[in-house]
Amino acid sequence: MVGDCFSMLDLCMTPLDALLIRSEFYWWIVLCGPRFNPYWMASFYLSGCVMCGLPRLPHVWCILLMNSIGVAWIHRCLVPCDSSSLPDYILDLEVDVNGEEVFMVNKRVISSYSGRISKLVGKSKGVTGRLKVIFNDFPGGAANFELITRFCYNNGKVNINPLNISSLTSAAHYMEMKSSVSKTENLCEQTEKSLEEIRSLSILENCLDSLIGRIASSCQTSPCPSISSSDSSVYRLSCDTRSTESFKNSTFKTTWWFDDLVALDTDLIQMLVKLMVSRNFDNGIISRFLFYYQKSRFGSASDEKIKIVETVVEMLDSLDTRSVSYKSLFGILRIALNMNLSQCCRDKLENMIGTQLDHATLDNLLVPCPVRKSYLYDVNLVLRFLKSFLGKGVCCVPLSRLKKVASLMDLYLNEVAPDPYLKPSKFLALIRALPDSARDTCDGVYHAVNLYLEVHSGLSEEQKAKVCLGLNYEKLSSEVFNHLAQNSKFPSKSAVQALVSQQRKLKSLLQNSNQSTLADSLPVSFETTHAEKEDEGSKQIVLYAKRLSLCDENEKLKAHLQGMQWRVVELENLCRKMQIHMAEMMKSRMSSQSNAKSVPKLCS
C-alpha cells in the first residue's frame, strides 16, 4: 500500500522531491502506526496539485501540508473523546490570577499536582468546553503562578532558591500541592525540605545576623550593659531629638530598612525580631516595624493574612508594653474582629490593650458587638480589658491611673446605657468592675443609671434595685441628691437609702466638729523643768499661733455646720413627705395598724 502511494507521488515530482516526501511519509507512519492512511494523504497531495493547476508542488509545501494533515489526524483518529486522556498541549483551562494575567493551561496536568484545581475540575464533570478559574487572592501574583505551571509541566521540578522559596511555599499551600495528590514528592514537601536544609546549614541565621549588624551600623550605636562584658555584638538604637531636623534624620536612619524587609515571610520576620530583641534593639522601633509590616501585607490572601496578624501580635507581646503604640493596637483589634484568629492570639492582644487602658479614649472602647450578639457595643470586651488592667491587683495600680480609667468608664456607661438590649447584670458589672476608691464622686454613675432606667422602663422594682446597688450614695453631690429625691424612675428603696447615707454623713461631720471644738477649748498646760524654761517663750509663741489658726478654722466649720443643719431640716421634711407617700401606697393592701408599723421612722 505504501509502495503504491509512492508510485503515485513519483508521477508528479522530481526524484529529489520524491525522496524527501518518502522520508516525511515514514515519519508519520512511525508516529501514527497502523491508523495512518497513506492513500488519504497522497490523494490530498494530488488533489492539491490539480486545484492549483500545477503539475507538481515543491517538496517544502508538500511537507507543510502533510504536517497539518497529520496533526488533524492525531486529534481526530488517535485521541479518544474522553477529556482525561487529552494530550498536554490541549489548553482547556483558563486561569485568571488576581486580575493581573490570564493563563491557558491543561487542566489534567495542573490537577495532577494541585488538589485545589482537582476539586474544581471534579465539580465540573460533564461540562463541555473550556473551564475558567478566577483567583482573587493568589499569593505572589501572576509571576508566582507561572512558577507553579512550570513545576507541573516539568514533571514536578522547579528551581527553588532563597529568593522564591517564600512565595513558592505560600503558593504550594494555597494550591494544596501535597504528596497525597501527586502520589510523589510534591511542591509542599520540596519547599519544606529546602527550608530545613537552609536552617541546618545555619545560613539563614548568619544572614539575619549580618543584616542586623548592617542596620545597627547605619544608626547611632552604643553598647548596652549585659551580664557578659565580653559580648561585643550588642547594639542599641537611639534617636537624636535635639532639634526637628536631627529628629527627622535620625528617624530616617532607624527606619530605612522597613521597605526592604516587608517581602520576608512570617517565619523569617519572627527569627529577625527575636534576634533584635536579643541584641537589645529599641523596642519602640521594633514595634513600629511590626505595625508597618502588618499594614504593608494587608492585601495578602486570607489565610496568609491571619498568619501575619498572629505573628505580629506574638512578637509585640514579647516587647516592652510601654513602647507599643496603643492606637496601633486598637487598629489591629478592629481588623482581627473579622478574622478567625486563634484564642491565644486574641487573649494576648486584649491583655496588651487592657494593661494600658488609662491611655484609651471613648472611641477606642466603642467596639461593635459580634454578629451573633444583640448588644450595640461589645461590653464583654471592655470587661476583659478591665480585668487585664487590674490583673495584678488594685494595690499594684497607681491611684492616678485608676481615676483616669474610672472617668473613662463613666463616659462609657453613659454611652452604652441607652442600649435597649443591655442586660441589668452586664450594666451592673461595668459599674462594679472598678473599686470604690477609683471614684471621688459617683455623679457620672448616677447619670448613667438614670439614663438606663429611663430607657429600660419595663424593669421590675427588684431589677431596678439591683442596678442601683452600684451607686455609692455618700459620694453624690447635693445637686444630684436633690435630683434623686424627686426622681420617680428610681425605686423608693434607693431614695430611702440615699437619705440614710446622707444623714449618716451629716452625723459623722457633726461628731468630728464637736470633737475638734472640745479639743480647742481644753486648757494647755506644760510641766517644764528648770532646764526647759529657756525654751518656754518659743513654745508659747508656737502654741499661740496654732490657736489662732484653729480659731479661724472653727469659724469656717461653724458656718458650714449651720448650713448643714438647715440641710438636715430640709431632709427631715422631705423624709416625712416620703413617709406619707409610702403610707398612701400601702393603704390598699394593709390595715391602718400594720400601716403605721411599716412606715420606717428614719427622720424622727
C-alpha positions as CSV (number, residue, x, y, z in Angstrom):
1,M,0.0,0.0,0.0
2,V,2.8,2.4,0.8
3,G,4.6,1.4,-2.4
4,D,1.5,2.2,-4.5
5,C,1.4,5.6,-2.7
6,F,5.0,6.3,-3.6
7,S,4.3,5.4,-7.3
8,M,1.6,8.0,-7.4
9,L,3.9,10.6,-6.0
10,D,6.7,9.8,-8.5
11,L,4.3,10.7,-11.3
12,C,4.1,14.4,-10.1
13,M,7.5,15.3,-8.8
14,T,11.2,15.1,-9.4
15,P,13.3,12.2,-7.9
16,L,14.8,14.6,-5.3
17,D,11.3,15.8,-4.2
18,A,10.1,12.3,-4.1
19,L,13.0,11.2,-1.8
20,L,12.2,14.0,0.7
21,I,8.5,13.2,0.7
22,R,9.2,9.5,1.2
23,S,11.2,10.4,4.4
24,E,8.3,12.5,5.6
25,F,5.8,9.6,5.0
26,Y,8.0,7.3,7.0
27,W,8.0,9.7,9.9
28,W,4.2,9.9,10.0
29,I,4.0,6.1,9.7
30,V,6.2,5.7,12.8
31,L,4.2,8.3,14.6
32,C,0.7,7.2,13.8
33,G,1.2,3.4,13.4
34,P,-1.4,1.3,11.8
35,R,-4.0,4.0,11.8
36,F,-2.0,6.1,9.3
37,N,-3.7,6.1,5.8
38,P,-1.1,6.9,3.1
39,Y,-3.7,6.8,0.3
40,W,-5.6,9.6,2.0
41,M,-2.5,11.8,2.3
42,A,-1.3,11.1,-1.2
43,S,-4.7,11.8,-2.7
44,F,-4.8,15.0,-0.7
45,Y,-1.5,16.0,-2.3
46,L,-2.6,15.1,-5.8
47,S,-5.9,16.9,-5.5
48,G,-4.0,19.9,-4.3
49,C,-1.9,19.8,-7.4
50,V,-5.0,19.7,-9.6
51,M,-6.7,22.5,-7.8
52,C,-3.7,24.8,-8.0
53,G,-3.2,23.9,-11.7
54,L,0.3,22.8,-11.1
55,P,1.9,19.6,-12.4
56,R,3.7,19.2,-9.1
57,L,4.3,21.2,-5.9
58,P,7.7,21.9,-4.3
59,H,8.6,19.4,-1.6
60,V,8.6,22.1,1.1
61,W,4.9,22.9,0.5
62,C,4.1,19.3,0.4
63,I,5.7,18.7,3.8
64,L,3.8,21.6,5.3
65,L,0.5,20.2,4.0
66,M,1.2,16.8,5.4
67,N,2.2,18.1,8.8
68,S,-1.0,20.0,9.1
69,I,-3.0,16.9,8.0
70,G,-1.0,14.8,10.4
71,V,-1.9,17.0,13.4
72,A,-5.6,16.9,12.4
73,W,-5.4,13.1,12.0
74,I,-4.0,12.7,15.5
75,H,-6.7,14.9,17.0
76,R,-9.5,13.0,15.1
77,C,-8.3,9.4,15.0
78,L,-5.7,8.8,17.7
79,V,-7.2,10.7,20.6
80,P,-10.5,9.5,22.1
81,C,-13.2,12.0,23.2
82,D,-12.6,11.4,26.9
83,S,-11.0,14.7,28.3
84,S,-8.9,12.7,30.8
85,S,-6.8,11.3,28.0
86,L,-6.3,14.6,26.1
87,P,-2.7,15.4,25.3
88,D,-0.9,18.0,27.3
89,Y,-1.0,20.6,24.6
90,I,-4.8,20.9,24.8
91,L,-5.4,24.2,26.6
92,D,-8.8,23.5,28.2
93,L,-8.4,25.5,31.4
94,E,-8.3,29.3,31.7
95,V,-6.9,30.7,34.9
96,D,-7.3,34.4,35.9
97,V,-4.7,35.3,38.5
98,N,-5.6,38.3,40.7
99,G,-6.8,40.2,37.6
100,E,-3.1,40.6,36.5
101,E,-2.8,37.9,33.8
102,V,-4.8,35.1,32.3
103,F,-3.1,31.7,31.8
104,M,-4.2,29.0,29.3
105,V,-3.2,25.6,30.7
106,N,-4.1,21.9,30.5
107,K,-6.4,21.0,33.4
108,R,-5.1,17.4,33.5
109,V,-1.5,18.5,34.0
110,I,-2.3,21.1,36.7
111,S,-4.8,18.9,38.6
112,S,-2.3,16.1,38.8
113,Y,-0.3,18.2,41.2
114,S,-2.8,20.7,42.7
115,G,-5.5,19.4,45.0
116,R,-7.4,22.7,44.7
117,I,-7.7,22.6,40.9
118,S,-8.5,18.9,41.1
119,K,-11.5,19.6,43.3
120,L,-12.7,22.4,41.0
121,V,-12.4,20.1,37.9
122,G,-14.2,17.3,39.8
123,K,-17.2,19.5,40.4
124,S,-17.4,20.3,36.6
125,K,-17.7,16.8,35.3
126,G,-19.9,16.6,32.3
127,V,-19.3,20.2,31.3
128,T,-18.1,20.6,27.8
129,G,-15.9,23.4,26.6
130,R,-13.2,25.3,28.3
131,L,-13.3,25.9,32.0
132,K,-12.3,29.2,33.7
133,V,-11.0,29.6,37.2
134,I,-10.6,33.1,38.9
135,F,-8.1,33.6,41.8
136,N,-8.5,36.9,43.5
137,D,-6.0,36.3,46.3
138,F,-3.3,34.1,44.8
139,P,-0.1,34.6,46.9
140,G,2.7,36.1,44.8
141,G,0.5,37.1,41.9
142,A,0.9,36.1,38.2
143,A,4.7,35.6,38.4
144,N,4.3,33.1,41.2
145,F,1.6,31.2,39.3
146,E,3.9,30.9,36.3
147,L,6.4,29.1,38.6
148,I,3.6,26.7,39.6
149,T,2.8,25.9,36.0
150,R,6.4,25.3,35.2
151,F,6.6,22.9,38.1
152,C,3.6,21.0,36.8
153,Y,4.7,20.9,33.2
154,N,8.3,19.9,34.2
155,N,7.2,16.7,35.9
156,G,7.4,18.2,39.4
157,K,10.7,20.0,39.1
158,V,11.4,23.7,39.6
159,N,14.4,25.8,40.7
160,I,13.9,26.6,44.4
161,N,16.2,29.3,45.7
162,P,16.3,31.8,48.7
163,L,14.6,34.4,46.5
164,N,11.5,32.4,45.6
165,I,11.2,29.9,48.5
166,S,8.9,32.1,50.5
167,S,6.5,32.8,47.6
168,L,6.6,29.2,46.4
169,T,5.8,27.9,49.9
170,S,2.7,30.1,50.2
171,A,1.5,29.2,46.7
172,A,2.1,25.5,47.3
173,H,-0.1,25.5,50.4
174,Y,-2.7,27.7,48.6
175,M,-2.9,25.2,45.7
176,E,-2.8,22.2,48.0
177,M,0.2,20.7,46.2
178,K,0.8,17.8,48.6
179,S,2.1,14.3,48.1
180,S,-1.3,12.9,48.7
181,V,-2.4,14.5,45.3
182,S,0.5,13.6,43.1
183,K,1.5,10.4,44.8
184,T,5.1,11.6,44.7
185,E,7.1,14.3,46.4
186,N,5.1,17.5,45.6
187,L,5.9,21.2,45.9
188,C,4.9,21.5,49.6
189,E,7.4,18.7,50.6
190,Q,10.1,20.2,48.4
191,T,9.9,23.7,49.8
192,E,9.8,22.4,53.4
193,K,12.8,20.2,52.6
194,S,14.7,23.2,51.2
195,L,13.9,25.3,54.3
196,E,15.2,22.5,56.6
197,E,18.4,22.4,54.6
198,I,18.8,26.1,54.9
199,R,18.3,26.0,58.6
200,S,20.5,23.1,59.1
201,L,23.4,24.9,57.4
202,S,22.8,28.0,59.7
203,I,23.0,30.1,56.5
204,L,19.8,31.9,57.3
205,E,20.8,32.8,60.9
206,N,24.1,34.1,59.7
207,C,22.4,36.2,57.0
208,L,20.0,37.7,59.5
209,D,22.8,38.4,61.9
210,S,24.7,40.2,59.2
211,L,21.6,42.1,58.4
212,I,21.1,43.2,62.0
213,G,24.7,44.4,62.1
214,R,24.2,46.5,59.0
215,I,21.0,48.1,60.3
216,A,22.8,48.9,63.6
217,S,25.9,50.3,61.8
218,S,23.7,52.9,60.0
219,C,22.2,54.2,63.2
220,Q,23.7,55.6,66.3
221,T,25.0,52.6,68.3
222,S,26.0,52.3,71.9
223,P,27.0,49.2,73.8
224,C,24.3,48.0,76.2
225,P,25.1,46.7,79.6
226,S,24.8,43.0,79.8
227,I,25.7,40.2,82.2
228,S,28.6,39.2,79.9
229,S,31.0,42.0,79.3
230,S,32.7,40.1,76.5
231,D,29.6,40.3,74.3
232,S,30.6,42.8,71.7
233,S,27.6,42.2,69.4
234,V,25.1,44.1,71.5
235,Y,23.6,47.2,69.9
236,R,21.1,49.8,71.0
237,L,19.3,52.1,68.6
238,S,18.7,55.7,69.7
239,C,17.4,58.8,68.0
240,D,18.8,62.3,68.4
241,T,15.9,64.6,69.4
242,R,17.8,67.8,69.9
243,S,16.0,69.5,67.0
244,T,13.4,68.8,64.4
245,E,15.9,68.4,61.7
246,S,18.0,66.0,63.7
247,F,14.9,64.1,64.7
248,K,13.9,63.6,61.0
249,N,17.4,62.5,60.1
250,S,17.6,60.0,63.0
251,T,14.1,58.7,62.2
252,F,15.1,58.0,58.6
253,K,18.3,56.3,59.8
254,T,16.3,53.9,62.0
255,T,13.5,53.1,59.6
256,W,15.2,52.9,56.1
257,W,15.2,49.1,56.3
258,F,11.4,48.8,56.7
259,D,10.6,48.6,53.0
260,D,13.4,46.1,52.3
261,L,12.2,43.6,54.8
262,V,8.5,43.7,54.1
263,A,8.9,40.9,51.4
264,L,10.1,38.4,54.0
265,D,7.7,35.7,55.2
266,T,6.4,35.4,58.8
267,D,8.9,32.8,59.8
268,L,11.8,35.0,58.8
269,I,10.3,38.0,60.5
270,Q,9.9,36.0,63.7
271,M,13.5,35.0,63.6
272,L,14.6,38.5,62.8
273,V,12.6,40.1,65.7
274,K,13.9,37.5,68.2
275,L,17.5,38.3,67.2
276,M,16.8,42.0,67.5
277,V,15.4,41.6,71.0
278,S,18.4,39.5,72.0
279,R,20.6,42.4,70.7
280,N,18.7,44.9,72.9
281,F,17.3,46.9,70.0
282,D,15.0,49.7,70.8
283,N,11.6,48.1,71.4
284,G,9.8,51.1,70.0
285,I,11.5,50.8,66.6
286,I,10.8,47.1,66.5
287,S,7.1,47.7,67.3
288,R,6.9,50.3,64.5
289,F,8.4,47.9,62.0
290,L,5.9,45.2,63.0
291,F,2.9,47.5,62.5
292,Y,4.4,48.6,59.2
293,Y,4.9,45.0,58.1
294,Q,1.3,44.2,59.0
295,K,-0.1,47.2,57.1
296,S,2.1,46.5,54.0
297,R,1.0,42.9,53.8
298,F,-2.7,43.7,54.3
299,G,-3.6,42.7,50.7
300,S,-2.3,39.1,51.2
301,A,-4.5,36.0,51.0
302,S,-6.9,35.4,53.8
303,D,-5.0,32.5,55.3
304,E,-1.7,34.3,55.0
305,K,-3.3,37.5,56.5
306,I,-4.3,35.5,59.6
307,K,-0.8,34.1,60.0
308,I,0.7,37.6,59.6
309,V,-1.5,39.1,62.3
310,E,-0.9,36.3,64.7
311,T,2.9,36.6,64.2
312,V,2.8,40.4,64.7
313,V,0.7,40.0,67.9
314,E,3.0,37.3,69.3
315,M,6.1,39.5,68.6
316,L,4.5,42.6,70.1
317,D,3.7,40.6,73.2
318,S,7.4,39.9,73.7
319,L,8.3,43.6,73.7
320,D,8.0,46.2,76.4
321,T,4.3,47.1,76.5
322,R,5.2,50.8,77.1
323,S,7.0,51.0,73.8
324,V,4.0,49.7,71.8
325,S,1.6,52.2,70.2
326,Y,-1.8,52.0,71.9
327,K,-3.6,53.4,68.8
328,S,-2.0,50.8,66.5
329,L,-3.0,48.0,68.9
330,F,-6.7,49.1,68.5
331,G,-6.2,49.2,64.8
332,I,-5.1,45.5,64.8
333,L,-8.0,44.7,67.1
334,R,-10.6,46.1,64.7
335,I,-9.0,44.1,61.8
336,A,-9.0,41.0,64.0
337,L,-12.7,41.2,64.7
338,N,-13.5,39.9,61.2
339,M,-10.8,37.3,61.2
340,N,-10.7,33.8,62.6
341,L,-7.7,34.3,64.9
342,S,-6.7,31.8,67.5
343,Q,-7.9,32.3,71.0
344,C,-4.3,32.6,72.3
345,C,-3.7,35.4,69.9
346,R,-6.9,37.3,70.9
347,D,-6.0,36.9,74.6
348,K,-2.5,38.4,74.1
349,L,-3.9,41.3,72.1
350,E,-6.6,42.1,74.7
351,N,-4.1,41.8,77.5
352,M,-1.7,44.3,75.9
353,I,-4.6,46.7,75.4
354,G,-6.0,46.2,78.9
355,T,-2.7,46.9,80.7
356,Q,-2.7,50.4,79.1
357,L,-6.4,51.1,79.4
358,D,-5.6,54.5,81.0
359,H,-4.3,55.7,77.6
360,A,-7.6,54.7,75.8
361,T,-10.3,57.1,74.6
362,L,-14.1,56.6,74.5
363,D,-13.9,56.0,70.7
364,N,-11.4,53.2,71.3
365,L,-13.9,51.3,73.6
366,L,-16.9,51.7,71.3
367,V,-16.3,48.4,69.5
368,P,-19.3,47.0,67.7
369,C,-20.7,43.8,69.1
370,P,-20.2,40.5,67.3
371,V,-22.7,39.5,64.7
372,R,-24.4,36.8,66.9
373,K,-24.9,39.2,69.8
374,S,-27.7,41.7,70.1
375,Y,-25.8,44.4,72.0
376,L,-24.8,47.6,70.2
377,Y,-21.3,47.5,71.7
378,D,-19.1,44.7,72.8
379,V,-19.4,45.1,76.6
380,N,-17.7,41.8,77.3
381,L,-14.6,43.0,75.5
382,V,-14.4,46.1,77.8
383,L,-14.9,43.9,80.9
384,R,-12.0,41.8,79.7
385,F,-9.9,45.0,79.3
386,L,-10.7,46.0,82.9
387,K,-9.8,42.5,84.1
388,S,-6.4,42.8,82.4
389,F,-5.9,46.3,83.8
390,L,-6.5,45.1,87.4
391,G,-4.7,41.8,86.7
392,K,-2.0,42.2,89.3
393,G,-4.4,43.6,91.9
394,V,-5.8,47.0,92.8
395,C,-2.9,47.7,95.2
396,C,-0.4,47.4,92.3
397,V,-2.1,50.0,90.2
398,P,-1.4,53.7,91.0
399,L,-4.4,55.7,92.1
400,S,-3.9,58.3,89.4
401,R,-4.3,55.6,86.7
402,L,-7.3,54.2,88.5
403,K,-9.0,57.6,88.4
404,K,-8.3,58.0,84.7
405,V,-9.9,54.7,83.9
406,A,-12.8,55.5,86.3
407,S,-13.5,58.7,84.4
408,L,-13.3,56.9,81.1
409,M,-15.7,54.2,82.3
410,D,-18.2,56.9,83.5
411,L,-18.3,58.1,79.9
412,Y,-18.6,54.6,78.6
413,L,-21.5,53.9,80.9
414,N,-23.4,56.9,79.7
415,E,-22.8,55.8,76.1
416,V,-24.0,52.2,76.5
417,A,-26.9,52.9,78.9
418,P,-29.4,53.7,76.1
419,D,-28.8,50.2,74.5
420,P,-32.2,48.6,74.8
421,Y,-30.7,45.1,74.7
422,L,-28.1,45.6,77.5
423,K,-29.0,43.4,80.4
424,P,-29.0,44.8,84.0
425,S,-26.4,42.2,85.1
426,K,-23.9,43.4,82.4
427,F,-24.6,47.1,83.2
428,L,-24.0,46.5,86.9
429,A,-20.8,44.5,86.1
430,L,-19.5,47.6,84.3
431,I,-20.2,49.8,87.3
432,R,-18.6,47.4,89.8
433,A,-15.6,46.5,87.7
434,L,-13.5,49.2,89.4
435,P,-13.1,49.6,93.1
436,D,-15.0,52.3,95.0
437,S,-11.7,54.1,95.7
438,A,-11.3,54.8,92.0
439,R,-14.1,57.4,92.0
440,D,-14.1,60.7,94.0
441,T,-17.7,61.2,93.1
442,C,-20.5,59.0,91.7
443,D,-22.3,61.7,89.8
444,G,-21.3,60.2,86.5
445,V,-22.5,56.7,87.5
446,Y,-25.8,58.2,88.7
447,H,-26.5,59.9,85.4
448,A,-25.7,56.6,83.6
449,V,-28.1,54.7,85.9
450,N,-30.8,57.3,85.4
451,L,-30.5,57.1,81.6
452,Y,-30.5,53.3,81.8
453,L,-33.7,53.2,83.9
454,E,-35.3,55.7,81.6
455,V,-34.7,53.5,78.5
456,H,-35.5,50.2,80.3
457,S,-38.8,51.4,81.8
458,G,-40.1,47.8,81.8
459,L,-37.8,46.6,84.5
460,S,-39.3,45.3,87.8
461,E,-38.6,47.0,91.1
462,E,-36.3,44.2,92.0
463,Q,-34.2,44.7,88.8
464,K,-34.1,48.4,89.3
465,A,-32.9,48.0,92.9
466,K,-30.3,45.6,91.6
467,V,-28.9,48.2,89.2
468,C,-28.9,50.8,91.9
469,L,-26.5,48.6,94.0
470,G,-23.6,50.1,92.0
471,L,-24.3,53.6,93.4
472,N,-22.4,54.9,96.4
473,Y,-24.9,57.5,97.8
474,E,-22.3,59.0,100.1
475,K,-20.3,60.2,97.1
476,L,-23.2,62.0,95.5
477,S,-23.2,65.8,95.3
478,S,-26.0,67.9,96.7
479,E,-27.4,68.7,93.2
480,V,-27.5,65.0,92.3
481,F,-29.0,64.1,95.7
482,N,-31.9,66.6,95.2
483,H,-32.5,65.1,91.7
484,L,-32.6,61.6,93.1
485,A,-35.1,62.6,95.8
486,Q,-37.5,63.8,93.2
487,N,-36.7,61.1,90.5
488,S,-39.7,58.7,90.1
489,K,-37.7,56.4,87.8
490,F,-35.6,55.2,90.8
491,P,-37.2,52.7,93.2
492,S,-38.4,54.1,96.5
493,K,-35.9,52.0,98.5
494,S,-33.0,53.7,96.7
495,A,-34.3,57.2,97.8
496,V,-34.6,56.0,101.3
497,Q,-31.1,54.5,101.3
498,A,-29.8,57.8,99.9
499,L,-31.4,59.7,102.7
500,V,-30.0,57.3,105.3
501,S,-26.5,57.6,103.9
502,Q,-26.7,61.4,103.8
503,Q,-27.9,61.5,107.4
504,R,-25.1,59.2,108.4
505,K,-22.7,61.5,106.6
506,L,-24.0,64.6,108.4
507,K,-23.8,62.9,111.8
508,S,-20.2,61.9,111.3
509,L,-19.4,65.5,110.3
510,L,-21.1,66.9,113.4
511,Q,-19.2,64.4,115.6
512,N,-15.9,65.3,114.1
513,S,-16.6,69.1,114.5
514,N,-17.7,68.6,118.2
515,Q,-14.5,66.7,119.0
516,S,-12.3,69.3,117.4
517,T,-14.2,72.1,119.2
518,L,-13.7,70.3,122.5
519,A,-10.1,69.8,121.9
520,D,-9.6,73.5,121.2
521,S,-11.5,74.5,124.4
522,L,-9.3,72.5,126.7
523,P,-6.5,74.4,128.6
524,V,-3.0,73.7,127.6
525,S,-0.5,73.2,130.4
526,F,3.1,72.3,130.4
527,E,5.3,70.7,133.0
528,T,8.7,72.0,132.5
529,T,11.8,71.6,134.4
530,H,14.3,74.2,135.2
531,A,16.4,73.2,132.2
532,E,13.4,73.7,129.8
533,K,12.5,77.2,131.0
534,E,14.8,78.7,128.4
535,D,12.6,77.3,125.6
536,E,9.3,78.3,127.2
537,G,9.0,81.5,125.3
538,S,9.4,79.9,121.9
539,K,6.8,77.2,122.8
540,Q,4.3,79.7,123.9
541,I,4.7,81.6,120.6
542,V,4.1,78.4,118.6
543,L,1.0,77.5,120.6
544,Y,-0.5,80.9,120.3
545,A,-0.1,80.9,116.6
546,K,-1.6,77.4,116.4
547,R,-4.7,78.5,118.4
548,L,-5.2,81.5,116.1
549,S,-5.3,79.2,113.1
550,L,-7.6,76.8,114.8
551,C,-10.0,79.6,115.7
552,D,-10.2,80.6,112.1
553,E,-10.9,77.1,111.0
554,N,-13.5,76.7,113.7
555,E,-15.3,79.8,112.5
556,K,-15.4,78.3,109.0
557,L,-16.5,75.0,110.3
558,K,-19.3,76.5,112.3
559,A,-20.6,78.4,109.3
560,H,-20.5,75.2,107.3
561,L,-22.3,73.3,110.1
562,Q,-25.1,75.9,110.2
563,G,-25.6,75.4,106.5
564,M,-25.6,71.6,107.0
565,Q,-28.2,72.0,109.8
566,W,-30.5,73.8,107.5
567,R,-30.0,71.0,105.0
568,V,-30.8,68.4,107.7
569,V,-34.1,70.2,108.4
570,E,-34.9,70.1,104.7
571,L,-34.1,66.4,104.5
572,E,-36.3,65.7,107.5
573,N,-39.2,67.5,105.8
574,L,-38.6,65.5,102.7
575,C,-38.4,62.3,104.6
576,R,-41.8,63.0,106.2
577,K,-43.3,63.6,102.8
578,M,-41.9,60.3,101.6
579,Q,-43.3,58.5,104.6
580,I,-46.8,60.0,103.9
581,H,-46.5,59.0,100.3
582,M,-45.4,55.4,101.1
583,A,-48.3,55.1,103.6
584,E,-50.8,56.1,101.0
585,M,-49.4,53.4,98.6
586,M,-49.7,50.7,101.3
587,K,-53.3,51.6,102.4
588,S,-54.9,49.4,99.7
589,R,-53.0,46.3,100.9
590,M,-52.5,46.6,104.6
591,S,-54.6,47.7,107.6
592,S,-54.2,51.0,109.3
593,Q,-52.5,49.4,112.3
594,S,-50.0,47.5,110.2
595,N,-49.5,50.5,108.0
596,A,-48.4,52.6,111.0
597,K,-45.9,49.9,111.9
598,S,-44.5,49.5,108.4
599,V,-43.5,53.2,107.9
600,P,-39.8,53.5,108.7
601,K,-39.0,56.1,111.3
602,L,-35.9,57.4,109.7
603,C,-36.1,61.1,110.5
604,S,-37.8,61.1,113.9
